[in-house]
Amino acid sequence: MADRGRGRGRGDRGGGRGPRGGRGGGDRGGSATFSGIGPGGDFRGGRGGGDYRGGRGGGDYRGGRGRGDFRGGRGGGRGGFGGPKFAGEDEVFKPNAAPRPDPDITRLEDKILSDLGMASKMSALKVSSGKGSKAPTGERLPCRPAFGTRGTEVTLWANYFALGVKTPSLYRYSLKATLKMKEEDESQTPKKPKKGGKGGKGEKGKKPDKEAKGMKLQAVIKSALRQVSNGIPCATEFKAQVISIAPLQLPEDKTVRVPYTDEGKDDIYEVTFDPAPDLDMDALRAYIQSMQIRPGDTKFPRFADEIDAISIITGFQARDSDQVGSLGRSRYFPLNVNSEINSLGYPDFNTVIRGYFQSARPATGRLLLNANVTHGVFRPSGNVAGLMDQYGLNSPPSALNKYLSGLRCRCKILAEKTVPGSKGGKQSGERVITKLIAGIAMPSDGSGENRPRVERPGATPSQVSFFLSDSAPPGLRANAYCTVADYYLKKYGYQVKPGYPVVKFGNTRPIYMPAELLEVIPGQVLKRKTSPDETAQMILFACRSPFANATSIMSMGRRVLGLDGNPKLTQFGVTVGKELLTVKGRELIAPAVAYLDRTNKKRTIQVAEGGWNMREVKVVKPGRYISKWTWINVEFSNQASNHANVLSAMKEWVDFMRRMGIAIEERPIMYDFGPTVSIPRHAPALDALRARFKMLQKQSPQFVFVVLPGKKTDANIYNAVKYLGDVEFGYPTVCVLQANIVKKQPQYFANVALKVNLKAGGINHKLNNDVNIIKDGKTMVLGYDVTHPTNLGKSTEGLPSLVGMVSSIDQDLGQWPATAWSQAGKQEMLDDTLKERFAGRLKLWSRHNKGQLPQNIIIFRDGVSEGQFDQVLDKELPLIRAACATTYPATQKPKISIIVSVKRHQTRFYPTDTNHMSKSRNIKNGTVVDRGVTQATVWDFFLTAHQALQGTARPAHYTVLLDEVFRQTLGSEAANGLENLTHEMCYLFGRATKAVSICPPAYYADIVCTRQRVYVADYFERSETASTTGSAIVVPSVEVHDNLKDTMYYI
């Protein structure tokens, strides 16, 4: 939640939490004069919510984008976890053993740019006009003008291995596996169903093809490949394609029929091999050496199919192993290595496993394998009776049912007794099948006349009876009911364990089995978002130093990924280097920041290790004068009051803000009622808070502070406050936790105050020297992002994707007003609303700049993958051009640059020298890398702007998709200019006193998306817990109140 100042650490607890901005708090009671509520009333401040936590502080672990559901570490450091922070570790990975970056690669990089003559060809760019037209090919992904040169050069480890690929060409097939209807099913299918009759399912009356998925699909593809490979080396991801070094021997119809009996049925699957264009590996190798693209090829990424094929080959052994679990396309987890597994504990006993990511990447002069530590959350595995014991047999049956449902298990089918009626007769032919658990026995099971009889929820084998029709085992009557216990005793001679609930498979016609005969298969991924307690445990486990992660990659990582002694790699002529690569980096100089001193004169503050403090300074520019403000104090019904302490803390905080230069009235509005709103714990808060907000309307407050109860933010209350303040009533709100504000820490007071000033339209700090390109006041910077409904289980139909956009209004880059909207779910590219909202940003700039429109527009597009770069240029850029065409005079057109910023990548850099290392043993803040692991002609760079206080820092990756600004303005210094602008903007995040890890336009846009999600949180949460139904969730479009439009309400 934005009000809590999350810092943005996304990973191995990577970013700087900095001066811990606490989460607010307050005191109650005391002076009626200050509280404004009459004698004995209470005053309870506002949720200042730990305004600063180091800002977006790096880190390695994400857990799945949903967007904000789990973001790894919160940015920063509070010391180690349970013992010495770096116990038993060297300061850097392989001290004094780092080789210098490959000089041949460096020479080739320089030669390629020199041959292209970029430095001498910096001519003025033509601005394409054509309303709604595509970007001309010459503009798309402009060639790197030069490598950056500013900063102190350093050598860094990179989490890449060199790849050798000698195969001249590869063959590729797309795969599809569908269940073939049995002959008896086909014969029963009505040929010409009557109109309106029950049999009509389409013209032919046939059921749609049922495709295999997951573990079943993997087993089917394995069987199919055994039939057609005939000794030809092939590799697959067991999902959609197979790669081979020679054509496969396929039947004429390209379809292989595979029997599948693993689930106890005699199913037949048809696997179709559809030949795709061959992969020209020679052409890929030629491109790697020259960086010259094929004539007419404008696609990006280059040679995507060939690179994908290499990743399939390098990942095949891990994916094929039953000792390794896989997640997505590139993440692999050891299932039997205890040191890599950590239980997340009660109630669901899920486990977090340290795994390894691998993916092939093209770079100048060589192919690379990117390998990184990653983490995944998996469901528990093992004997189902043991899982029941662990969960608790006395737990509510509905909870145990939910805990087990959806787990795939191996079921032991016992052999029937060979001597009828005897116990313990000779047994043989035991078999194992796989099934999906539907839950435990419930009275509602089954349907029809002979439905099962279940005495109670979670009934045991002697309490569950089913109808035994036709033939019955000796000792049991046919066409009668028998218990599960009797059935197993008479048919198998097996005495079931009496105390465990019976497990069922299927709901309409359930099959029942004893729990002790079932084994849950390991490696099943958790499909919901993690709980707060699980998230905390994950962070503890994932937080590791660069040394620890690099060491893991080189040892356990190579084992899990099968990079050594792998026969599949040998068959394909692929070799993987034995050591991590080293690359050149540069440490950029940190800018100085400026505030005002107590006499309102400019005061310069030097930055140390990416941060600074605010002692004895005032904000650069106060926002609008807050003459009318009030507060609400939220209490849980059973919570003891703390009136005096809250009141005292709030009075001191307001006095502190006034000394900071924030324009706020000393005393709050006087009301004839107290500020306290009492809410039962875990009860809905919206209605009670809405009633209070309506009462506040009498005096139209300009600002509302809200004190939240408890030691942790209650999401229910927080979401209600933000919805009411931002959407219904139009009051800027700041929330604080009572437990934090009563501590009266100046650091916390300052952090919360920063948000108040930003919401009021003020500027907290500036850079001591204005940023080049921006300082002339003719350049607008804009950022936008999209967040999607992910990590919410199956019921995401109808949930929208949420868009957030921010833009600067002047050369100070201190205010970033926002606009936000929703669009079709899981759609990354923006729709036509972009045109309208972008035009609105231009008009807002004009209002703040004496009617002038910006000459330059620099756009930071957050969160798109490389495969979507073309879509940004083909779909979004024309809408941006159209917005400009409707806003600018016909004789004026702005120059536009688009830079994509990406956090969700797997590149990491580790220090090689203790002299170029932070206290957390990370690379220093301000380190930039633009060569060694990049393509010389693609204009991109990795920037670690922040100081990661814990874990392993995650750099931000920036790629230029369009440039009409930097090269024309700065010529051969364009690369340095863009790196410098991006780096210095990271020091302008308004609610922090540290550099943040991603530049503010992208960071703010992400926060806007998170706030949008708060407004519809109940719909998203409803989706997460809903069972699958036929109706989609309909989420209303939510707009912020007119009072808050074009402000930083979201901060």
VOMI-472563 format. One record per residue (C-alpha): residue in one letter; x, y negated, z. Coordinates in steps of 0.02 Angstrom, whole numbers, plus 50000, padded with zeros to 5 digits. Layout:
<segus>
aXYZ;...
</segus>
This chain:
<segus>
m500005000050000;a500734983649948;d500414975150113;r501554986950201;g503074981850104;r503524999250050;g505194995149979;r504985006249829;g506205019549875;r505755034049768;g506785047949810;d508115055349913;r507585041650029;g508595030749921;g508365012349939;g508714999350063;r507424997250192;g508344982150246;p507774971450389;r506344982350435;g504804972650395;g503694981650517;r501854983950485;g501054970550580;g500174971050742;g499444958550861;d498904953551037;r497214950151106;g496344938951230;g497024923351309;s496824905451257;a495134901251185;t495874885551111;f497064895350998;s495884909650965;g494454898550916;i493124910050983;g492604902551150;p493044908151326;g493714925451348;g493784928751162;d495164937951076;f496324933650936;r497134946750833;g498254941450695;g498384949650527;r499154964850455;g500794957950397;g501214975150356;g503064977350352;d503264966050211;y504954971550165;r505744988150158;g507194985550046;g506204984949891;r506084999349773;g507585007449842;g508195020849728;g508185038849776;d507935055149694;y506285062949738;r504595058949669;g503465073249689;g502335069049541;r501725052649478;g499995049849536;r500615034949554;g501065030549728;d500495046449812;f502245052049849;r503685040949809;g505095049049896;g506035038650019;r505395021850068;g506915012850026;g508165012750155;g509095016850301;r508795020950478;g510285032050502;g510455050550479;f509215063750523;g509595073950676;g511465073350691;p512965065250608;k512465057650444;f513825065150335;a514355079950442;g515625090850352;e515615080550192;d517005072050097;e516715053550067;v516655055949879;f516415070949768;k518105078849725;p519195065049798;n520735060849695;a520225073449563;a519135063149447;p519825063049270;r519735046949172;p518285045649051;d518645054448886;p519685041848785;d519145049848621;i517335045948661;t517775028048708;r518695025548545;l517265033048445;e515995021748533;d517025006448491;k517315012148313;i515485015048278;l514994997548333;s516474990248241;d516024999348081;l514264993048092;g514974975648106;m513714970448235;a514774956648306;s514954947948138;k513164950848081;m512264941148216;s511164931348099;a509544922948148;l508104935048160;k506514932848062;v504974932848169;s503704944348093;s502034936048085;g500654946348005;k499194947048123;g498984964748183;s500424971048076;k501684984048129;a503434978648179;p504564978848026;t505784993348028;g507264981648047;e506584975648214;r506264992648289;l507504998148421;p508834985348374;c510614991548369;r511674988048521;p512544971348484;a514064976248591;f514504985348749;g514444974648906;t516084967748969;r515684957949128;g516084964549300;t517424975049382;e517734991249288;v517545007249388;t517575025949351;l516025035749404;w515475053649407;a513905056749305;n512745071649327;y513075078049151;f514015092649077;a514725092948900;l513805104848784;g514525114348638;v513275120548507;k513995130148359;t512395137348285;p512205130648106;s510305131348104;l508875137548211;y507155144448171;r505635138648266;y503875145648286;s502375138448376;l501435150948483;k499625153748528;a498975168448631;t497105171848634;l496065185748708;k495365197248574;m493535201948599;k493275220348630;e492345230248497;e490885233848612;d490745215248651;e490725211148466;s489415224348429;q488275216948561;t488445199548490;p486815194548403;k487165191048221;k485745178748194;p485135172148359;k483425164448358;k483315145748377;g483045141148556;g483405158748614;k484615163448751;g485845171448635;g486295156148534;k488095150848567;g488525143048403;e488125149348232;k488995166048251;g488515168448431;k490315172548480;k491155166148636;p492585153948606;d494335161048606;k495075162348779;e496885157048783;a498125164448906;k498945152649030;g500275152349165;m500985168849226;k499825178649112;l500435169048960;q502245172449007;a501925191149019;v500995191348853;i502365181748761;k503705193248834;s502785208348766;a502535200148595;l504375195748580;r504885213548620;q503875218848468;v504575206448342;s506335201648396;n507185217748338;g508835212348412;i508725194448346;p509225182448485;c507745171548532;a507265159948674;t505615152548730;e504835141948866;f503445155048874;k502145142448826;a502075135148650;q503625139248549;v505035151448519;i506775147948449;s507815160948355;i509435161548257;a508635171348115;p506865173748049;l505815185348157;q505105201248081;l503265196648085;p501725205548018;e500945198447862;d499615188947958;k500955182248079;t499945189348224;v500525202048353;r499295211748461;v499835213948641;p498985225348770;y498835216948940;t498385227949088;d499195218249231;e497495213049297;g496735230249291;k495835227549126;d496235234648955;d496365217448872;i497125214148703;y497915197448666;e498315191248492;v499915181048485;t500065170548328;f501805164948271;d501625149548162;p503285145448074;a503825127348098;p505165118147997;d506915124948028;l508065114948140;d509605107848055;m510935108348189;d512285102948067;a511335086748038;l511205084148226;r513085086448247;a513405074248105;y512285061348189;i513165063448356;q514835059148274;s514235044548168;m512615038348249;q511965035748072;i510145040448055;r509425049647907;p508725038447769;g506915034047803;d506945041547978;t506295028448099;k505735040448236;f506375039548412;p507065048948501;r508235054948364;f508245073648325;a506955076748461;d506505094248399;e508325099848391;i508695093048565;d507125101248632;a507675117948558;i509355116648647;s508465113248811;i507395128748785;i508965139148756;t509895132348909;g508355134449019;f507835151648959;q508765162449085;a508085152849234;r506315153149165;d506425171649126;s506975176349302;d505685182049430;q506835175149565;v506655157349498;g505075146949494;s504815133849360;l503865117649362;g503495108049203;r504715109249059;s506375107049147;r506345110349335;y506885126849412;f506815132549593;p507665147349680;l506335157449770;n507485168349875;v508835156649941;n508395151550118;s509575136750122;e508595128749980;i506865131550058;n506045121650198;s504325124750273;l503155109850284;g502295117950432;y500515117650494;p499185118350432;d499515125250257;f501315131050280;n501795125150106;t503645124850066;v504755111949985;i506125119949880;r507705111549820;g507835115349637;y508755109349484;f508275099549330;q509115102749162;s508875094648993;a509965092448838;r510325074448787;p511195066848635;a512615054748666;t513985046948564;g515205060348504;r514455074648603;l512925083648663;l512635083348850;l511685093448978;n510895082449112;a510775092149276;n510065085349437;v509405090349607;t507505089949615;h506185095449737;g504515104249718;v503135109449837;f502505127349828;r501115137349909;p501575150450039;s501925168149981;g501995185350059;n500785198250128;v499045190750145;a498775198150318;g500375189750373;l499805173350297;m498185174850394;d499155177750555;q500205162450519;y498705151650479;g497735157950629;l496365171050630;n495355159950747;s495345145750620;p493655140750546;p493255153150407;s492935138850284;a494705132550314;l495475149750291;n494425152150134;k495095135750061;y496875140250113;l496875156750017;s495795152649866;g496715150049704;l498235160249752;r498795173649629;c499275189849712;r499835207649677;c498535220149730;k499045237749779;i497795250149708;l497955266049809;a497895283449732;e496315293349762;k496415308449873;t496675324449775;v495745335449898;p493935329549910;g493385325250085;s495085327950167;k496125314650252;g497915312050206;g497855322750050;k499255321849925;q499305304849843;s500105299349681;g499905286249545;e499835270649651;r499795255249542;v499885236449561;i498845223649470;t498785204649483;k497225194849529;l496715177249578;i496035176049754;a494315167949762;g494325166849953;i493715177450097;a492045186450114;m490575174550141;p488695177650165;s488375167850005;d489385179849897;g488635187649742;s486925186249665;g485465197249612;e484525211649692;n486025221649751;r487135207449807;p488425211049943;r487955210550126;v489165199950226;e488735198450411;r489655181950441;p490915170150360;g492615178450361;a491885195750395;t493045210550424;p493035226950323;s491725234950436;q490595219650419;v490585218650228;s489495230750129;f489315232049942;f488145242149832;l488955258049766;s488085263149606;d488265278449496;s489655290249549;a490265288949726;p491815296049812;p491535311949912;g490755307750079;l489835292250013;r488095291049938;a487825283849764;n486585269749738;a486785264449918;y487765251750020;c489425256050102;t490655245650200;v492375241250136;a493125251050282;d492145266950240;y492535265450055;y494415264750082;l494355278850209;k493335290750101;k494075286749931;y495895284049977;g496075291350150;y496655274250208;q496225266750376;v496075247950350;k496685235550479;p495075230750567;g495425212950625;y495735203950461;p494425195350351;v494085204150187;v494805195450034;k493715193349881;f494075191549695;g492695182849598;n491115174949667;t489655180749561;r490125199249563;p491485199449696;i492745213349719;y493325215649899;m495025221549960;p495895222950130;a497115208650162;e498595219950202;l498585227450026;l498855210449945;e500485201149914;v500445182849861;i501675180049719;p503025167149760;g503305151549656;q501515145049645;v501515126049636;l500465115349753;k499205106349644;r498585093249766;k499505078149832;t500455080749993;s499805074750161;p500715060850254;d501515073350373;e502055084550229;t502765069450140;a503795064750292;q504515082350303;m504925082050118;i505875065850135;l506915072850277;f507375088050174;a507685078450012;c508755064550086;r510545069350042;s512125060150000;p512885058849826;f514255070949881;a512975083849937;n511965082649778;a513475083349663;t514135098349758;s512445107149745;i512375104349558;m514105111649536;s513755126949644;m511965132249673;g511345122249524;r512455131449401;r511895148049477;v510035144249468;l510135137149292;g511245151349232;l512595140349158;d513975153149185;g514065170849116;n512415168649026;p512255180848879;k510845170648802;l511985155448785;t513315166548706;q512065173448580;f511615155748525;g513405149448522;v513105137248665;t514435133048794;v514265122048948;g515725112249018;k516395117449187;e516505100049265;l515405084949284;l515845070749166;t516585054149216;v516055037749135;k516515019449140;g515445007749243;r515554989449290;e515134981049455;l514244964649417;i514474949749532;a512984946649645;p512194929349630;a512024917749780;v510264913749838;a509584897049896;y508344891650030;l508054875050118;d508864870650283;r507934862750428;t508154845550348;n507404851550183;k509064851350092;k509634865549980;r510594878850075;t511594892249984;i511704909550061;q512994922150003;v512434939849968;a513344954250052;e513064972249995;g511494967349903;g510634958550049;w510594942850153;n509704935850306;m508564920750331;r509214913450493;e508854894950514;v508144892350339;k506484887450264;v505624893250107;v506064883949947;k504284878549912;p502754880350024;g501144886249946;r499444878049957;y499074870950130;i498104884050228;s496984872550329;k495614885450366;w496124902650420;t495454916050535;w495744934050585;i494864950350615;n495414962650746;v494954980650706;e494904992950849;f494515011250863;s493025013750976;n494035023651103;q495545011951102;a496025001651255;s496074982951221;n497684972951220;h496994955251207;a498334945051291;n499814952651199;v499014951151028;l498514933151056;s500234928451116;a501094936950970;m499944928850842;k500224911650914;e502104914150908;w501994920750730;v501004905750667;d502244894050752;f503654903950670;m502854902150497;r502694883350520;r504544882350564;m504914892450406;g504094878650305;i502484888050268;a501014876150256;i499744882850380;e498644874650511;e499184877950689;r497494884150750;p496214895550669;i494414891450626;m493234890750775;y491814903450771;d490484907350899;f490884925950896;g492404936250939;p493584943450809;t493454961650862;v492634974650751;s492484991850830;i492535007050716;p492485025450767;r494095034350721;h493975042950550;a492285034750517;p491935024350360;a492475006350388;l491744997350238;d490024992950304;a490624986750474;l491974975950395;r490794969450261;a489634963150398;r491084953850478;f491674946350313;k489904939750285;m489954931350455;l491574922750405;q490724914750254;k489974901150363;q491614891650360;s492394898250199;p494124902950263;q495614901150145;f496534915650226;v496054930650331;f497284940350438;v496764957850492;v497514967550636;l497424986250609;p497334998850752;g498485013350788;k500315016450755;k500085020850571;t499055012050440;d497315019350426;a497045020350238;n495155019950259;i495205003150349;y496584995850241;n495685000250079;a494074992550144;v494954976350193;k495784974550023;y494194978549927;l493174966050026;g494484952350024;d495084954349845;v493464959149756;e491894954649854;f492304938949951;g493864931549873;y494874929250033;p496764931850029;t497114944750163;v498664950450254;c498584965850365;v499704969750513;l499804984250634;q499534978850813;a500944990250871;n502194980450767;i501714962250788;v501664962950978;k503544966250974;k503754948050919;q505324951650819;p505894936650715;q506414948350575;y504664955250565;f503844938150581;a504894932150434;n504524947050324;v502644945550346;a502724926750323;l503544929050152;k501954937350090;v500854923650160;n501824910450064;l501774920349901;k499904923049915;a499694904349942;g500674900549783;g502354896249861;i504134901149816;n505184909249951;h506934908349876;k507844904549715;l509524908749642;n510864895949679;n511234894449494;d509804895449371;v509684910749261;n510304908349083;i508954908648948;i507654905049082;k508344888749151;d507734877549009;g505934881449053;k505464887948881;t505454906648917;m504044916548995;v504434933649072;l503034946249080;g502864963949148;y501504977049132;d501234994949186;v499915008649184;t499535021149322;h498575037149291;p497455048849393;t498725062549430;n499075074749573;l497215075549607;g496825093749572;k495655098149430;s494245085449443;t495035070349359;e493765068949219;g493035051449216;l494435043549318;p495205028549229;s496985023449200;l497355006849284;v498344992849205;g499284979049296;m500094963849214;v501084949449289;s501954934549212;s503074920249266;i502414902349260;d504024892349261;q505924893449264;d505984897149451;l505344915149429;g504584913949603;q502724915549565;w502024930249465;p500124928949452;a499264944949401;t497854951649296;a497244969649298;w495974980849212;s495534999049182;q495485009549025;a495195027548972;g496005040049091;k497755046849057;q497995034748912;e499695026448922;m499545014748773;l498524999248807;d496884995948717;d496164980048642;t495984972048813;l497854968848802;k497554955348671;e496344945648782;r497374947148941;f499004942748855;a498214927148783;g497654922948960;r499464923849020;l499994911748883;k498634899448933;l499144900849116;w500934896349068;s500294881548969;r499314875049120;h500894875349225;n501994867549090;k501094851749034;g500154860348895;q501694868148815;l501734886448764;p503334896748789;q504554897548645;n505234914348704;i504304928948783;i505304942648869;i504234957948909;f504704971849029;r503594986848990;d503634998849135;g503455017549134;v503405023648954;s504445038548899;e505625039048751;g504325048448650;q503125033748672;f504295019848613;d503585020348437;q501825018848507;v502275003048603;l502874995248439;d501465002148333;k499984999748450;e500394986948584;l501524974748490;p500204970948356;l498974966448495;i500284955048574;r500604946948405;a498734944648380;a498584936448552;c499964924248504;a499144920748336;t497524915548422;t498414904748551;y499844895948461;p499674882748325;a499884889748150;t501594881248137;q502274889048297;k502674907048334;p503584913348489;k505104924548487;i504764940848578;s505884953848658;i505224970048732;i506254979948857;v505644996348929;s506094999549111;v506075017549172;k506315024449345;r505755042349317;h507325049049237;q508645060949301;t510285051649273;r511325048649429;f513055041549458;y514215045649602;p515765036049659;t517505042949626;d518435030349735;t518095025349916;n518565007449870;h517045006749756;m515795014649873;s514415008349987;k514175012950169;s512945026250115;r514315033149999;n513365027849844;i513995017449701;k513964998949741;n512454988149705;g512604979149538;t513414993949450;v512954994949266;v513335009149143;d513075007248956;r514285020048883;g514845037948905;v513095045248920;t512215033748796;q512045032648608;a513145018648542;t511835011548424;v510375012148548;w510334996348653;d510105002948829;f510965002648998;f510795009849174;l510804997049317;t510905000749503;a510484983449566;h510014988349743;q510994994849891;a510365012449928;l510535014450115;q510175033050115;g510095047249993;t510695045849814;a510345029649721;r509265030649566;p509755017849433;a508445009549327;h508585013049141;y508234998849021;t508015000848832;v507734986748708;l506324990548586;l506234973448505;d507374958348514;e507044941248442;v507744931748592;f509444937548656;r510424939948495;q509784923848419;t510114914048579;l511724922048641;g512504929948486;s513894942148528;e513554939448714;a511794946348698;a512194962748788;n513034953848933;g511624941248938;l510244954348952;e511184964249085;n511514948349184;l509704942349173;t509034959149228;h510284960449371;e509984942949437;m508094944549429;c508244959349549;y508744946349681;l507124936749654;f505874949049726;g504884937149833;r504494947549987;a506244954550010;t507934948850071;k508824961749967;a509054965649785;v507744978049726;s508064992849612;i506954987749467;c506734970149400;p505254960549476;p504104959549324;a504064978649315;y504024980549504;y502604968149530;a501594976149388;d501764992849476;i501124985249639;v499634977849547;c499214995249483;t499335002249658;r498164988649722;q496924992649583;r496935010549640;v496515004949817;y494884997349754;v494305013949684;a495185025049812;d493575033549865;y493275039449686;f495045046149672;e494915054849840;r493215061749794;s494015069149639;e495395077149739;t494215086349856;a492795089749734;s492445106949669;t492355108949482;t490645103649420;g489875099949253;s489715081149282;a491155068849269;i491495055449398;v491005038149336;v492125024549407;p491525006649393;s492694993449322;v493344982349462;e493944964349440;v494674953349576;h493644938749638;d493764922349541;n494564914149694;l496064925749680;k496304926549492;d498004920549433;t498754922249606;m499904934749691;y498454942249788;y499224959649768;i500844956749862;
</segus>
